Amino acid sequence: MKLVFLGPPGSGKGTQAKLISEILKIQHISTGTLFRQLAEENNSLGIEAKEKYWGKGNLVPDNITTKILKERISKPDCKRGFILDGFPRTLNQVNALEKITEIDFAVFIYSYEKEILKRFEQRLQCNSCNIVYGLGKTPKKPGYCDECHKKLIKREDDNPEILKQRLKIFYDNVSPIVKHYKEKGILIEVNGEQPTEKVKQEILNNIYNN
Ligand code: AMP
């Protein structure tokens, strides 16, 4: 099963991608996480991507992002399938992805700006497990991950100014992507403002019944 998850920052798409990838036993691939890991490893491309693009809330160019994505999904652990979390983000990336592989469903988790801003005030993330804590999910020990017990961090690009830019870019690009998948008949739309469990069930019901 090959899925793409679309949604504004803070819609819960990363949380849902993780939960559903575990249920379907497929890989969860977040291009944002791949970029953050590359920067942490002091990889030159990773540092350039941070300094010029994601650190400022801008998209990393399509050619770089597509190359990194293509390499990742060609690994053996992706043979059973994957969920792409945060890819594609432009029509160019949609077209590039179609040249690489065929997608079964595109899941659009929508949420409104007011709710997103509320969620961001409390959002903390585990860099190791990629679990996002915030509204609706509080760590048992404040500031530490429930699973690996490492210290939770506030993402560098989660500050209000950069978030505004990330949201603008998302809304500037998303309509043609959603339209594309709708026309292909593989779009699943879910309201991300519902409780996490309800969002998960709606996504799974749509996948199983289509
Ligand atoms: P995310 O963790 O999905 O919020 O992504 C963090 C940042 O990584 C984004 O704000 C972008 O700068 C960059 N990024 C992630 N995925 C893509 C993509 N598909 N295309 C371009 N830039 C991306």
Residues whose N, C-alpha, C, O or C-beta is under 5 A from the ligand:
A	BS01	AMP	T31 G32 T33 F35 Y53 W54 G57 N58 L59 V60 T65 D85 G86 F87 P88 R89 R166
